[in-house]
Every structure is written in C-alpha cells, then in structure tokens.
Amino acid sequence: MALLNLWSLGHFVQWAGIGRFSSIGWTPFFVLSIGWEVLELYLPYEFASEQWSNKISDVIVNCAGFAIGRQMHPNEEVIE
C-alpha cells in the first residue's frame, strides 16, 4: 500500500474544510485525528486495514490540511 493514496486526498480535503469552517483548535484536532487512526485498528473492515507507515502519513496529511484550513479561517478565535 502506498503512503499517499486517494484516501489521503479525502483526509486532506476533510480537515482543510474543518479547519476553515469550524472553530476547533489544535488539541481537539489531534484528539479526533489520532483517535480515528486508533479506532481503525479495531474496525473489522478492509478499508481500515493498513500499515503503520500509512497511519502516520494520514496524520501528517491531516495536519497539513487542518493547518491550511486554519490559515483560511476568517476569524482568529478558536476553541482549544
């Protein structure tokens, strides 16, 4: 499995949108982002079965998307 795939694009777009259109800060972002990757360890579905390197790249892509979304956010106030 490749480090970056179509799921990576989906992760990026999702977190860029959340960063742009919500007021959550970095702490809730990390809880949700890493929490989902941990949850995938226990899900009995094929899409959730991936290597650790892919899980790490997912979190990196999530961070990039969220950071870009936060930069486009019209209001500087965020909830931490």
Backbone as CSV, one residue per row, in Angstrom:
resi,resn,N_x,N_y,N_z,CA_x,CA_y,CA_z,C_x,C_y,C_z
1,MET,0.849,-1.186,0.000,0.000,0.000,0.000,0.891,1.245,0.000
2,ALA,0.534,2.211,-0.811,1.303,3.440,-0.922,1.076,4.336,0.289
3,LEU,2.081,5.154,0.585,1.942,6.086,1.709,0.843,7.110,1.457
4,LEU,0.724,7.552,0.216,-0.317,8.507,-0.152,-1.218,7.849,-1.194
5,ASN,-2.519,7.996,-1.007,-3.473,7.392,-1.924,-4.704,8.281,-2.001
6,LEU,-5.775,7.758,-2.581,-6.997,8.549,-2.709,-7.588,8.895,-1.350
7,TRP,-7.427,7.985,-0.379,-7.897,8.277,0.978,-7.159,9.490,1.546
8,SER,-5.879,9.635,1.211,-5.086,10.773,1.697,-5.684,12.090,1.206
9,LEU,-6.098,12.119,-0.056,-6.730,13.326,-0.594,-8.020,13.624,0.159
10,GLY,-8.783,12.589,0.443,-10.017,12.771,1.211,-9.747,13.310,2.599
11,HIS,-8.705,12.779,3.260,-8.320,13.266,4.591,-7.954,14.751,4.516
12,PHE,-7.148,15.101,3.521,-6.696,16.486,3.377,-7.874,17.429,3.189
13,VAL,-8.767,17.101,2.270,-9.921,17.962,1.984,-10.830,18.063,3.210
14,GLN,-11.065,16.931,3.867,-11.921,16.925,5.058,-11.363,17.850,6.132
15,TRP,-10.090,17.708,6.463,-9.520,18.502,7.548,-9.299,19.957,7.157
16,ALA,-9.061,20.226,5.870,-8.979,21.618,5.424,-10.337,22.288,5.602
17,GLY,-11.410,21.572,5.267,-12.755,22.107,5.454,-13.085,22.330,6.919
18,ILE,-12.722,21.374,7.759,-12.968,21.527,9.198,-12.171,22.703,9.746
19,GLY,-10.920,22.840,9.330,-10.098,23.961,9.779,-10.639,25.293,9.308
20,ARG,-11.181,25.323,8.112,-11.691,26.568,7.531,-13.044,26.973,8.116
21,PHE,-13.927,26.003,8.310,-15.307,26.332,8.641,-15.710,26.057,10.085
22,SER,-14.790,25.592,10.907,-15.121,25.381,12.316,-14.164,26.193,13.184
23,SER,-14.434,26.196,14.467,-13.592,26.953,15.389,-12.812,26.045,16.326
24,ILE,-12.630,24.767,15.960,-11.857,23.896,16.844,-10.380,24.250,16.734
25,GLY,-9.666,24.017,17.785,-8.235,24.289,17.812,-7.429,23.020,17.586
26,TRP,-6.146,23.131,17.836,-5.241,22.011,17.569,-5.444,20.834,18.519
27,THR,-5.787,21.099,19.769,-5.963,19.995,20.719,-7.119,19.081,20.314
28,PRO,-8.321,19.612,20.067,-9.396,18.722,19.616,-9.085,18.069,18.268
29,PHE,-8.385,18.799,17.411,-7.990,18.217,16.125,-7.145,16.966,16.336
30,PHE,-6.119,17.073,17.187,-5.251,15.913,17.421,-6.016,14.755,18.055
31,VAL,-6.912,15.058,18.970,-7.711,14.000,19.607,-8.541,13.274,18.545
32,LEU,-9.205,14.017,17.675,-10.030,13.400,16.639,-9.198,12.674,15.585
33,SER,-8.135,13.299,15.138,-7.312,12.729,14.077,-6.627,11.438,14.528
34,ILE,-5.964,11.485,15.654,-5.258,10.308,16.158,-6.252,9.279,16.688
35,GLY,-7.333,9.757,17.288,-8.370,8.850,17.774,-8.961,8.008,16.658
36,TRP,-9.173,8.607,15.490,-9.708,7.848,14.357,-8.715,6.772,13.920
37,GLU,-7.446,7.103,13.865,-6.439,6.121,13.455,-6.380,4.957,14.448
38,VAL,-6.539,5.238,15.727,-6.577,4.172,16.734,-7.846,3.333,16.560
39,LEU,-8.970,3.991,16.329,-10.222,3.272,16.116,-10.114,2.320,14.926
40,GLU,-9.422,2.742,13.884,-9.253,1.892,12.705,-8.555,0.572,13.040
41,LEU,-7.773,0.550,14.091,-7.107,-0.696,14.491,-8.123,-1.762,14.889
42,TYR,-9.284,-1.342,15.346,-10.291,-2.262,15.871,-11.475,-2.474,14.936
43,LEU,-11.574,-1.685,13.870,-12.688,-1.845,12.944,-12.474,-3.089,12.076
44,PRO,-13.528,-3.888,11.871,-13.380,-5.131,11.117,-13.566,-4.963,9.601
45,TYR,-13.269,-3.788,9.076,-13.483,-3.520,7.654,-12.156,-3.438,6.915
46,GLU,-12.199,-3.777,5.634,-10.974,-3.806,4.836,-10.328,-2.427,4.700
47,PHE,-11.148,-1.366,4.570,-10.572,-0.030,4.402,-9.736,0.395,5.608
48,ALA,-10.012,-0.186,6.772,-9.303,0.197,7.997,-8.002,-0.577,8.177
49,SER,-7.785,-1.590,7.367,-6.581,-2.409,7.482,-5.458,-1.774,6.666
50,GLU,-4.487,-1.223,7.357,-3.361,-0.575,6.681,-2.120,-0.653,7.552
51,GLN,-0.987,-0.366,6.946,0.283,-0.437,7.669,0.459,0.801,8.545
52,TRP,1.353,0.680,9.524,1.628,1.798,10.430,2.149,3.018,9.676
53,SER,2.966,2.784,8.656,3.503,3.915,7.886,2.377,4.711,7.234
54,ASN,1.321,4.025,6.799,0.196,4.724,6.193,-0.596,5.490,7.242
55,LYS,-0.723,4.939,8.445,-1.419,5.642,9.515,-0.676,6.925,9.878
56,ILE,0.643,6.845,9.925,1.454,8.026,10.230,1.321,9.071,9.129
57,SER,1.346,8.623,7.866,1.199,9.580,6.767,-0.200,10.202,6.781
58,ASP,-1.218,9.435,7.198,-2.568,10.003,7.321,-2.581,11.159,8.310
59,VAL,-1.926,10.981,9.450,-1.900,12.047,10.465,-1.141,13.264,9.929
60,ILE,-0.068,13.052,9.188,0.691,14.165,8.601,-0.164,14.911,7.583
61,VAL,-0.872,14.178,6.733,-1.761,14.800,5.748,-2.885,15.544,6.467
62,ASN,-3.420,14.954,7.534,-4.454,15.623,8.320,-3.945,16.958,8.855
63,CYS,-2.725,16.952,9.396,-2.129,18.183,9.949,-1.963,19.238,8.862
64,ALA,-1.503,18.833,7.699,-1.326,19.788,6.595,-2.666,20.382,6.185
65,GLY,-3.672,19.545,6.040,-4.993,20.039,5.659,-5.572,20.972,6.704
66,PHE,-5.462,20.587,7.974,-6.007,21.421,9.049,-5.273,22.755,9.123
67,ALA,-3.944,22.731,8.989,-3.161,23.971,9.050,-3.544,24.917,7.918
68,ILE,-3.717,24.404,6.725,-4.117,25.254,5.602,-5.531,25.777,5.808
69,GLY,-6.415,24.920,6.293,-7.776,25.370,6.588,-7.807,26.454,7.645
70,ARG,-6.982,26.309,8.701,-6.918,27.322,9.759,-6.411,28.647,9.201
71,GLN,-5.463,28.605,8.260,-4.946,29.845,7.674,-6.018,30.578,6.878
72,MET,-6.977,29.850,6.332,-8.048,30.466,5.550,-9.249,30.848,6.411
73,HIS,-9.212,30.530,7.706,-10.331,30.813,8.609,-10.477,32.315,8.769
74,PRO,-11.719,32.823,8.634,-11.911,34.285,8.690,-11.791,34.878,10.092
75,ASN,-11.894,34.060,11.128,-11.869,34.559,12.499,-10.687,33.937,13.227
76,GLU,-9.956,34.726,13.953,-8.771,34.230,14.648,-9.111,33.470,15.936
77,GLU,-10.330,33.638,16.470,-10.708,32.957,17.712,-10.966,31.485,17.444
78,VAL,-10.314,30.630,18.217,-10.548,29.198,18.101,-10.714,28.629,19.500
79,ILE,-11.380,27.512,19.579,-11.569,26.811,20.843,-10.439,25.818,21.014
80,GLU,-9.723,25.883,22.119,-8.635,24.916,22.366,-9.112,23.849,23.203
